[in-house]
Amino acid sequence: MNIITNQIFIGLVEIPDEISLIIPVAGCGHSCIGCHSPEFKNKNNGIFFSMEDFKNLILKFNKKVSCICFFNGYIQDIFYYVEEAKLEGFKTAFYTGNDYLDPILYKYFDYIKYGHYDSNLGGLREKTTNQILLKKEKDDSWINITNKFWRTYD
């Protein structure tokens, strides 16, 4: 699996109520109109990211973040990294541009954002968005928390 190393950052808004380490994975495979990160499309972009690299990265950010958030389309390899993150006590999140969710995703993640980006509808901050952010509850049910991105300024 390749990642885009110059796009790794700590995010405060991607997952509400979490401080997230954002890891962009190359190879989303989507062609969303208005894509803000076209370098994510090609799976050969970025650099190879070994499990050892991942362990070193999460060790570096241990106690600084509560969630590991992968930005990517969908690749099987990501599950090994997610399992390691969970073993280390992190919550996990997955941002996908897919318009459907493979049921296996519910097993691995605490948060899942799905839906292709459509610049006419806007991202999660827009009430018109087609994108959805789900959160797993303690009883393993899922709730839509997209509205946490919508701010009112009165």
Secondary structure, DSSP 4 states (H G I P E B T S, - for coil): -EE-GGG-EEESSSSTT--EEEEEBS------TT-S-GGGS-TTSSEE--HHHHHHHHHHHTTT-SEEEEE-S--TTHHHHHHHHHHTT-EEEEE---SS--TTHHHH-SEEEES---TTT-STTSTT---EEEEE-TTS-EEE-GGGG-----
